[in-house]
Amino acid sequence: MLTLNLTPIFKARGIEKPYTFLVKAGLSPHSAYVILNSTTRVFRLDHIELLCDVLNCEPNDLLMWTPKKGQKVNDNYPLKNLQQNENNESALEVLRKMTYKELRQKTKDMTNDDNNQTRQK
């Protein structure tokens, strides 16, 4: 079963009032309500694009897949990549646990990756 999984993204982005955030981003109050309460049965492409734009994410980041009760799937099942990660730790918590040296190295690695991508364009 596919469902919307926005809570981890809001948490990672430090968004404390998701409803207000979505309405200010351009969703109607009704659309924001049904998206946040996972009661929407139709997920419009313009809503997906808006969410990805304002949350700086990909469409796959918005969705979570849970197998039906008793459903067995093999490792290469296409939707298996959308299963929720067991780690409920926020990005900020992960960063806080890193040593200063690890944090500096990650920042350096990210800067190098950005520079390499810019050169390839």
C-alpha positions as CSV (number, residue, x, y, z in Angstrom):
1,M,0.0,0.0,0.0
2,L,1.4,3.4,-1.0
3,T,0.9,6.3,1.5
4,L,2.3,9.8,1.8
5,N,5.2,10.0,4.3
6,L,5.9,13.7,4.8
7,T,6.5,13.7,8.6
8,P,10.2,12.7,8.3
9,I,10.8,15.4,5.7
10,F,9.2,18.1,7.8
11,K,11.2,16.9,10.8
12,A,14.5,16.9,8.9
13,R,13.7,20.4,7.5
14,G,12.8,21.8,11.0
15,I,9.2,22.6,9.9
16,E,7.1,22.7,13.1
17,K,3.8,23.8,11.6
18,P,3.4,21.7,8.4
19,Y,-0.2,22.9,7.7
20,T,0.8,26.5,7.8
21,F,3.9,25.8,5.8
22,L,1.9,24.1,3.0
23,V,-0.7,26.8,2.8
24,K,1.9,29.5,2.6
25,A,3.7,27.5,-0.1
26,G,0.5,27.6,-2.3
27,L,-1.7,24.6,-1.4
28,S,-5.3,25.3,-0.6
29,P,-6.2,24.8,3.0
30,H,-8.3,21.7,2.0
31,S,-5.5,20.2,0.0
32,A,-3.0,20.8,2.8
33,Y,-5.4,19.1,5.3
34,V,-6.0,16.0,3.2
35,I,-2.3,15.6,2.3
36,L,-1.2,15.9,5.9
37,N,-3.9,13.5,7.2
38,S,-3.2,11.0,4.5
39,T,-6.9,11.0,3.5
40,T,-6.2,12.0,-0.1
41,R,-6.9,9.3,-2.7
42,V,-5.7,11.5,-5.6
43,F,-2.2,13.0,-5.6
44,R,-2.1,15.7,-8.2
45,L,1.1,16.2,-10.3
46,D,1.2,19.9,-9.6
47,H,1.0,19.1,-5.8
48,I,3.9,16.7,-6.1
49,E,5.9,19.3,-8.0
50,L,5.1,22.0,-5.4
51,L,6.0,19.7,-2.5
52,C,9.3,18.6,-4.1
53,D,10.1,22.2,-4.9
54,V,9.5,23.6,-1.4
55,L,10.8,20.6,0.5
56,N,13.8,20.2,-1.9
57,C,13.1,16.5,-2.4
58,E,12.3,13.9,-5.0
59,P,8.8,12.3,-5.6
60,N,10.0,9.0,-4.1
61,D,10.8,10.8,-0.9
62,L,7.2,11.7,-0.5
63,L,5.9,8.1,-0.6
64,M,6.1,5.1,1.6
65,W,5.2,1.5,0.6
66,T,4.0,-1.1,3.1
67,P,3.4,-4.6,1.8
68,K,-0.1,-6.0,2.3
69,K,-0.4,-8.4,5.3
70,G,1.1,-11.7,4.4
71,Q,2.5,-10.4,1.1
72,K,5.9,-11.8,0.4
73,V,8.2,-9.8,-2.0
74,N,11.6,-10.6,-3.3
75,D,14.6,-8.2,-2.9
76,N,14.2,-6.8,-6.4
77,Y,10.5,-5.9,-6.1
78,P,10.2,-2.4,-7.5
79,L,8.3,-0.8,-4.6
80,K,10.6,-2.3,-2.0
81,N,12.8,0.9,-2.3
82,L,9.9,2.9,-0.9
83,Q,9.7,0.9,2.4
84,Q,10.1,3.1,5.4
85,N,13.6,3.2,6.9
86,E,13.7,1.7,10.4
87,N,15.9,4.6,11.6
88,N,13.7,7.2,13.1
89,E,16.6,9.4,14.0
90,S,16.5,12.9,12.5
91,A,19.3,14.3,10.4
92,L,20.0,16.8,13.1
93,E,20.4,14.1,15.7
94,V,22.8,12.2,13.4
95,L,24.9,15.4,12.9
96,R,24.9,16.1,16.6
97,K,26.4,12.6,17.3
98,M,29.2,13.1,14.8
99,T,32.6,14.1,16.0
100,Y,33.9,17.5,14.8
101,K,36.4,15.7,12.7
102,E,33.7,13.5,11.0
103,L,31.6,16.6,10.4
104,R,34.5,18.5,8.8
105,Q,35.2,15.5,6.6
106,K,31.6,15.1,5.5
107,T,31.4,18.8,4.7
108,K,34.7,18.5,2.7
109,D,33.3,15.5,0.8
110,M,30.1,17.3,0.0
111,T,32.0,20.4,-1.3
112,N,34.2,18.2,-3.5
113,D,31.1,16.4,-4.9
114,D,29.5,19.7,-5.7
115,N,32.6,21.0,-7.4
116,N,32.9,17.7,-9.4
117,Q,29.3,18.0,-10.6
118,T,29.8,21.6,-11.6
119,R,32.8,20.7,-13.7
120,Q,30.9,17.9,-15.4
121,K,28.2,20.3,-16.6
